[in-house]
Amino acid sequence: MITFRIQTITPLVGVAALVVATGCSSDLTGGNRHPVQLSFTTHSAVASRANRVVADLVVGTGTDFVLQKVQLVFPRLELDRTGTADCVGDVESDDDHENMGEDCEDVSRIPLLVNVPLDDALHPVIDIPLAEGTFSQLEAKLAPARSTATDFNTANPNLVGKSVRVEGTFKGTPFVFTSAVRANVEMEFDPPLVIDATTKNATVAIDVRKWFLNPDGSVIDPTTATPESAARQQIEQNIRRSFHAFEDDDERGEDHHEGHNGNDDGEQH
């Protein structure tokens, strides 16, 4: 039987106040667990939250397209020891318990709202005790919160039935883009994430700047991203491919491991 420990997270700059449910195959209170911070950034070369650059992000060249607020909903986050356990389950299923096993370590099993930082700085989102060991992947289910997640949906009415919400301006005119895009995002740690007494932080880098770009680099007018349109399909595909995770004990938001530049595309389904 899986037990749960409820932890209330103090609100941080750029993120929502969170309540995180954790649990896994190992003892939650045993000595083999270590506090690890999970942080988010939109940039691969930042030093700290204090060194923020700008409040908004510009898409493409010029200043026609500006992102002012980006929100993501993750109903489930898991660490996968082997990289083959498929810990978050079927992206189309609302059953968040179907694939729990010894290879899976809970990070969050209630809807997690991330207000993506748009200042190119590193922002901590979760500080959570995790089991000691070596992990190959961070798996994230990007999807709308279930209808039964009443507390989350009541607190976030603009995100009911949505997994992504973006506010910004295009050629000076405000816009809001929302999507119910679903994806199992598998972010491989290369080298693997080793959690022990020395581990402090892991970072998720999100290449938000590419969400509204065509393959040729041209900007997608967000007002054309209507349901079933090619523009919307391109944006949702870009979102699925925009995640990268790595161990980042220096909290610099930079993946210096060989072959990485901090924003490699993660696998998605």
C-alpha positions in Angstrom: 0.0 0.0 0.0 1.3 3.5 -0.9 1.3 6.0 1.9 1.2 9.7 1.5 2.9 12.6 3.2 1.4 16.0 2.7 3.8 18.9 2.5 2.8 22.6 2.0 5.3 24.6 0.0 5.8 28.3 0.8 4.9 30.5 -2.2 8.0 31.4 -4.3 8.6 34.1 -6.9 7.2 32.9 -10.2 5.5 29.8 -9.0 2.2 28.8 -7.4 1.7 27.8 -3.7 1.8 24.1 -3.8 0.6 21.1 -1.8 2.6 18.0 -2.8 1.7 14.4 -2.1 4.6 12.1 -2.0 5.1 8.4 -1.6 6.9 5.4 -3.2 8.1 1.9 -2.5 10.6 3.0 0.1 9.9 4.3 3.6 9.0 8.0 3.6 10.6 8.7 7.0 13.6 6.4 6.7 17.2 7.6 6.6 17.5 6.7 2.9 15.7 9.8 1.8 17.3 13.2 1.0 15.7 16.6 0.4 16.1 17.6 -3.2 14.9 20.8 -4.9 13.3 20.7 -8.3 13.7 24.0 -10.2 12.4 25.4 -13.5 14.0 27.8 -16.0 13.5 29.0 -19.5 17.1 29.6 -20.1 20.3 27.5 -20.2 22.7 30.0 -18.8 21.6 31.7 -15.7 23.2 32.0 -12.3 20.4 32.5 -9.8 16.9 33.9 -9.3 18.5 37.2 -8.2 20.1 37.7 -11.6 16.8 37.9 -13.6 17.1 39.6 -16.9 13.6 40.7 -18.1 10.0 40.2 -16.9 8.8 38.9 -20.3 10.1 36.8 -23.1 10.3 37.9 -26.7 9.6 35.3 -29.4 11.4 35.5 -32.7 13.1 38.7 -33.9 11.9 42.2 -33.1 9.3 42.9 -30.4 6.1 41.9 -32.1 5.5 38.8 -30.0 5.9 39.0 -26.2 5.1 36.3 -23.7 3.9 37.6 -20.3 2.5 34.6 -18.5 2.9 30.9 -19.1 1.2 28.2 -16.9 1.5 24.4 -17.1 -0.5 21.7 -15.3 1.3 18.4 -14.4 -1.1 15.9 -12.8 1.9 13.6 -12.0 5.7 13.8 -11.8 7.8 10.7 -11.2 11.4 9.6 -11.2 12.2 6.4 -13.1 15.2 4.4 -12.0 15.6 2.3 -15.2 14.1 4.6 -17.8 11.7 1.8 -18.9 9.1 1.7 -16.2 6.6 4.1 -17.7 5.8 5.5 -14.3 3.1 8.1 -15.2 1.0 5.7 -17.2 -1.2 6.3 -20.2 -1.4 10.0 -21.1 -5.1 9.6 -22.0 -5.9 7.9 -18.7 -6.9 9.6 -15.5 -5.7 6.7 -13.4 -2.5 8.0 -11.7 -1.9 4.8 -9.8 -1.8 2.2 -12.6 2.0 1.9 -13.0 3.4 2.4 -9.5 6.3 0.0 -8.9 9.7 -0.2 -7.3 11.4 1.6 -10.2 9.2 4.7 -9.7 9.7 7.4 -7.2 6.9 10.0 -6.6 7.7 13.6 -7.0 4.0 14.8 -7.2 0.8 12.9 -7.5 -1.6 15.8 -7.2 -2.1 18.5 -9.9 1.0 20.7 -9.9 0.6 24.2 -11.3 3.9 25.7 -12.6 3.9 29.4 -13.4 6.9 29.2 -15.7 9.4 31.9 -14.9 9.9 34.3 -17.8 12.9 36.2 -16.5 15.5 33.7 -17.7 16.4 32.9 -14.1 16.3 29.7 -12.1 13.2 29.3 -9.8 12.7 26.5 -7.2 9.3 24.9 -7.3 9.4 21.8 -5.1 11.6 20.9 -2.1 10.8 17.3 -1.4 12.4 14.2 0.3 13.4 11.6 -2.3 14.7 8.1 -2.0 18.4 7.5 -2.3 19.4 5.9 -5.6 20.2 6.4 -9.3 17.5 7.6 -11.7 17.5 7.6 -15.5 14.5 9.8 -16.2 12.1 12.4 -14.9 8.7 11.6 -16.2 5.9 14.2 -16.3 2.3 13.9 -17.3 1.2 17.1 -18.9 -2.6 17.1 -19.0 -5.6 18.9 -17.6 -6.4 18.3 -14.0 -9.1 15.7 -13.5 -12.6 16.9 -12.8 -12.3 15.2 -9.3 -9.4 17.6 -8.4 -11.9 20.0 -7.0 -9.5 22.0 -4.9 -7.2 22.6 -7.8 -10.0 23.5 -10.3 -11.7 25.8 -7.8 -8.4 27.7 -7.2 -7.6 27.9 -10.9 -10.8 28.4 -12.9 -8.9 29.6 -15.9 -7.2 26.2 -16.2 -10.2 23.9 -15.9 -9.9 21.4 -18.8 -6.6 23.0 -19.8 -3.0 21.9 -19.4 -1.4 25.1 -20.9 -2.3 28.7 -20.6 -0.3 31.6 -22.2 -0.9 35.3 -22.0 1.0 37.8 -24.1 0.8 40.4 -26.9 1.1 40.0 -30.7 1.8 43.1 -32.6 0.6 45.1 -29.6 -2.7 43.3 -29.2 -3.2 41.1 -26.1 -4.0 37.4 -26.6 -4.6 34.3 -24.5 -3.7 30.9 -25.8 -5.0 27.8 -24.0 -4.6 24.1 -24.8 -5.7 20.8 -23.4 -2.6 19.1 -24.9 -1.6 15.9 -23.3 1.9 14.4 -23.3 4.0 12.0 -21.3 7.3 13.9 -21.3 10.3 11.7 -20.6 13.3 13.8 -19.7 16.4 11.6 -19.7 19.2 12.4 -17.2 22.5 12.1 -18.9 24.4 11.2 -16.8 21.8 9.7 -14.5 20.6 11.6 -11.5 22.2 10.2 -8.3 20.3 11.1 -5.2 22.4 10.9 -2.0 23.4 13.2 0.9 25.2 15.6 -1.5 22.4 16.0 -4.0 20.7 19.5 -3.8 18.9 20.3 -7.0 17.6 19.1 -10.3 16.5 21.5 -13.0 13.8 21.4 -15.7 14.6 23.7 -18.6 11.7 24.6 -20.9 12.4 26.2 -24.3 9.3 28.4 -24.3 10.7 30.7 -27.0 10.2 27.9 -29.6 6.6 27.2 -28.8 5.2 29.7 -31.2 7.8 29.1 -34.0 7.4 27.2 -37.3 10.2 24.8 -38.3 11.7 27.5 -40.5 11.9 29.9 -37.5 9.0 32.1 -38.6 6.6 33.2 -35.8 3.1 31.6 -35.6 0.3 34.2 -35.1 -1.4 32.9 -32.0 -4.8 34.1 -33.2 -4.6 31.6 -36.0 -4.2 28.6 -33.6 -7.8 27.6 -33.7 -9.0 24.1 -32.8 -7.8 21.5 -35.4 -5.7 24.1 -37.2 -2.1 23.4 -38.4 -0.9 26.3 -36.3 -2.3 24.7 -33.1 -0.9 21.3 -34.0 2.6 22.9 -34.5 2.4 24.7 -31.2 1.4 21.7 -29.3 4.1 19.6 -30.9 6.6 22.3 -29.9 5.4 22.2 -26.3 5.8 18.5 -26.1 9.4 18.7 -27.3 10.5 21.7 -25.2 11.5 19.9 -21.9 15.0 19.0 -20.7 16.0 17.9 -17.1 19.5 17.5 -15.5 21.2 17.4 -12.1 22.1 21.0 -11.2 23.5 21.1 -7.7 25.2 24.5 -8.5 21.7 25.9 -9.3 23.0 27.6 -12.4 20.4 26.3 -14.9 23.2 25.0 -17.1 23.8 21.4 -18.3 27.5 21.2 -18.9 27.6 17.5 -19.4 29.1 16.3 -22.6 26.7 16.7 -25.6 24.2 19.0 -23.8 23.6 22.7 -24.1 20.9 22.9 -21.5 17.8 22.7 -23.8 17.9 19.3 -25.6 14.5 18.0 -26.7 13.0 15.5 -24.3 11.1 12.4 -25.6 7.3 12.7 -25.6 4.4 10.5 -26.4 
